[in-house]
Amino acid sequence: MKKLFKMIAVLITASLLTACGLANNNLESALQNTREATSYTISFTFTAGGREILASTIDFDGNVARRTTGSMVSFYENTNDRVYRYDQFGDVWQRIEVTTEANNAFIENDFLSNLAAHFFERSNDVYTLLPEHYEELGELFGGAPVSNLTLTRSGNYVNEVNFIVIIDGVTVNGRMVYSNFGNVSLTLPVL
């Protein structure tokens, strides 16, 4: 009887370890697929005190991106050595070279670049970033402290990232939703 319980315990432990390994492999695969995607959408929502303070959507299609914030729309073109932003003034579009990271839509594309599956702990279908890995996020939000970062995946991609950031003493809840993988098609405006 002891042998039977021991064998069952070993099988359960092996199953759990295998499941955890598969979960990390699935997350690693989702992180990698999302990083390598060239056609997708990221929707950002930031709230503070229960009120939405900023909502923005960025569509990516290879070397072209479109950022929509409220009624404002800007396009971005990533060439080999430069990034250009296209802004509309009346009926005319202007092309402006982007010289700062704050104005570069392609920076958002790098959000997941420093994260690996083993940085997370899984609970059900939610992955929580372990405290010792927050420095991997780099200088997001001008170095403001980020906490409570969780992500979920859907199929082969990261689906949603949630986090808290404190900016000038204000607690801001951030949410990034990834969608439309392989379904975004953009054309730069005519100058």
C-alpha positions as CSV (number, residue, x, y, z in Angstrom):
1,M,0.0,0.0,0.0
2,K,2.9,2.4,0.8
3,K,4.4,1.6,-2.5
4,L,1.1,2.4,-4.3
5,F,0.8,5.8,-2.5
6,K,4.5,6.5,-3.3
7,M,4.0,5.7,-6.9
8,I,0.8,7.8,-7.1
9,A,2.7,10.7,-5.4
10,V,5.6,10.4,-7.9
11,L,3.1,10.3,-10.9
12,I,1.2,13.4,-9.6
13,T,4.5,15.2,-9.0
14,A,5.8,14.3,-12.4
15,S,2.5,15.4,-14.0
16,L,2.6,18.7,-12.1
17,L,6.2,19.4,-13.1
18,T,5.4,18.5,-16.7
19,A,2.4,20.7,-16.7
20,C,4.4,23.6,-15.2
21,G,7.1,23.1,-17.8
22,L,4.6,23.0,-20.6
23,A,3.0,26.2,-19.2
24,N,6.3,27.9,-19.3
25,N,7.1,26.6,-22.7
26,N,3.6,27.8,-23.9
27,L,4.3,31.2,-22.3
28,E,7.8,31.4,-23.8
29,S,6.3,30.5,-27.2
30,A,3.6,33.2,-26.8
31,L,6.2,35.8,-25.8
32,Q,8.4,34.9,-28.8
33,N,5.5,34.8,-31.3
34,T,4.2,38.2,-30.0
35,R,7.7,39.8,-30.3
36,E,8.2,38.4,-33.8
37,A,4.7,39.4,-35.0
38,T,4.7,42.1,-37.7
39,S,0.9,42.7,-38.1
40,Y,-1.1,43.3,-35.0
41,T,-2.8,45.9,-32.7
42,I,-2.1,47.0,-29.2
43,S,-4.8,48.9,-27.3
44,F,-3.6,50.9,-24.3
45,T,-5.9,52.1,-21.5
46,F,-4.6,54.0,-18.4
47,T,-6.9,54.8,-15.5
48,A,-6.4,56.6,-12.2
49,G,-9.0,57.0,-9.4
50,G,-11.4,54.9,-11.5
51,R,-11.3,57.3,-14.4
52,E,-9.8,56.8,-17.8
53,I,-7.0,59.2,-18.3
54,L,-5.6,57.9,-21.6
55,A,-6.7,55.5,-24.3
56,S,-4.6,54.8,-27.4
57,T,-4.4,52.2,-30.1
58,I,-1.3,51.3,-32.2
59,D,-1.7,49.2,-35.3
60,F,1.5,47.6,-36.7
61,D,2.0,46.4,-40.2
62,G,5.7,45.6,-40.8
63,N,7.5,48.9,-41.0
64,V,4.4,51.0,-40.8
65,A,2.4,51.9,-37.6
66,R,-0.7,54.0,-36.9
67,R,-1.3,55.5,-33.5
68,T,-4.9,56.6,-32.7
69,T,-5.5,58.6,-29.5
70,G,-9.0,60.1,-29.4
71,S,-9.5,61.9,-32.7
72,M,-5.7,62.3,-33.3
73,V,-4.1,59.9,-35.8
74,S,-0.4,59.7,-36.6
75,F,1.4,57.2,-38.9
76,Y,5.0,56.0,-38.4
77,E,7.4,54.7,-40.9
78,N,10.5,52.7,-39.7
79,T,13.2,52.8,-42.4
80,N,16.6,51.1,-42.0
81,D,18.1,54.0,-40.0
82,R,15.3,56.4,-39.2
83,V,11.7,56.7,-38.0
84,Y,9.3,59.2,-39.5
85,R,6.0,60.4,-38.1
86,Y,3.2,61.5,-40.4
87,D,0.9,64.1,-38.9
88,Q,-2.1,65.7,-40.6
89,F,-2.5,69.5,-40.6
90,G,-5.9,70.3,-42.1
91,D,-6.0,68.4,-45.4
92,V,-2.3,68.0,-45.7
93,W,0.0,65.3,-44.3
94,Q,3.5,66.2,-43.2
95,R,6.4,63.8,-42.7
96,I,8.6,64.6,-39.6
97,E,11.8,62.7,-38.6
98,V,11.3,61.3,-35.1
99,T,14.3,62.1,-32.9
100,T,13.1,61.1,-29.4
101,E,11.8,57.8,-28.1
102,A,8.7,59.4,-26.6
103,N,7.5,60.1,-30.2
104,N,8.3,56.7,-31.6
105,A,5.3,54.2,-31.8
106,F,7.8,51.4,-32.5
107,I,9.1,51.7,-28.9
108,E,5.8,50.1,-27.7
109,N,6.7,47.2,-29.9
110,D,9.6,46.5,-27.5
111,F,7.6,46.2,-24.3
112,L,8.0,42.4,-24.1
113,S,11.6,42.2,-25.4
114,N,13.2,41.8,-21.9
115,L,10.7,39.3,-20.5
116,A,11.1,35.5,-20.4
117,A,8.7,32.8,-19.2
118,H,10.8,31.9,-16.2
119,F,10.3,35.5,-14.9
120,F,6.6,34.6,-14.2
121,E,4.6,32.5,-11.8
122,R,1.4,31.0,-13.2
123,S,-1.9,30.8,-11.4
124,N,-4.7,29.4,-13.5
125,D,-4.2,31.3,-16.8
126,V,-2.6,34.4,-15.4
127,Y,1.1,34.9,-15.3
128,T,2.5,37.3,-12.6
129,L,5.9,38.8,-12.9
130,L,8.1,37.7,-10.0
131,P,9.4,40.6,-7.8
132,E,13.0,40.0,-8.6
133,H,12.4,40.6,-12.3
134,Y,10.9,44.1,-12.3
135,E,14.3,45.5,-13.2
136,E,14.0,43.7,-16.5
137,L,11.4,46.2,-17.6
138,G,14.1,48.8,-18.0
139,E,13.2,52.5,-18.0
140,L,9.5,52.3,-18.8
141,F,7.6,55.4,-17.9
142,G,10.7,57.4,-17.3
143,G,11.9,55.1,-14.5
144,A,8.6,55.3,-12.5
145,P,8.1,52.2,-10.4
146,V,6.0,49.4,-12.0
147,S,4.3,46.7,-9.9
148,N,1.6,44.0,-10.1
149,L,2.4,43.1,-13.7
150,T,0.4,40.2,-15.0
151,L,-0.2,38.9,-18.5
152,T,-2.4,36.4,-20.1
153,R,-2.1,34.6,-23.4
154,S,-4.6,33.5,-26.0
155,G,-3.5,30.7,-28.3
156,N,0.0,31.4,-29.5
157,Y,0.2,35.0,-28.5
158,V,0.3,37.3,-25.5
159,N,-3.3,38.6,-25.1
160,E,-3.2,41.1,-22.3
161,V,-0.8,42.9,-20.0
162,N,-1.9,44.7,-16.8
163,F,0.2,46.6,-14.4
164,I,0.4,49.5,-11.9
165,V,2.7,52.4,-12.2
166,I,3.1,55.4,-9.9
167,I,3.7,58.6,-11.8
168,D,4.2,61.8,-9.7
169,G,2.6,60.2,-6.7
170,V,-0.5,59.1,-8.7
171,T,-1.3,55.4,-8.9
172,V,-2.1,54.6,-12.6
173,N,-3.5,51.2,-13.7
174,G,-2.3,50.2,-17.2
175,R,-3.8,47.7,-19.5
176,M,-2.4,46.6,-22.9
177,V,-4.5,44.3,-25.1
178,Y,-2.9,42.6,-28.1
179,S,-5.1,41.6,-31.0
180,N,-5.6,41.3,-34.8
181,F,-2.4,39.2,-35.3
182,G,-1.8,38.9,-39.0
183,N,-4.9,41.0,-39.8
184,V,-3.6,44.6,-39.9
185,S,-2.9,46.2,-43.3
186,L,-1.8,49.9,-43.4
187,T,-0.9,52.3,-46.1
188,L,1.1,55.5,-45.4
189,P,-0.8,58.8,-46.2
190,V,0.0,60.5,-49.4
191,L,2.1,63.7,-48.9
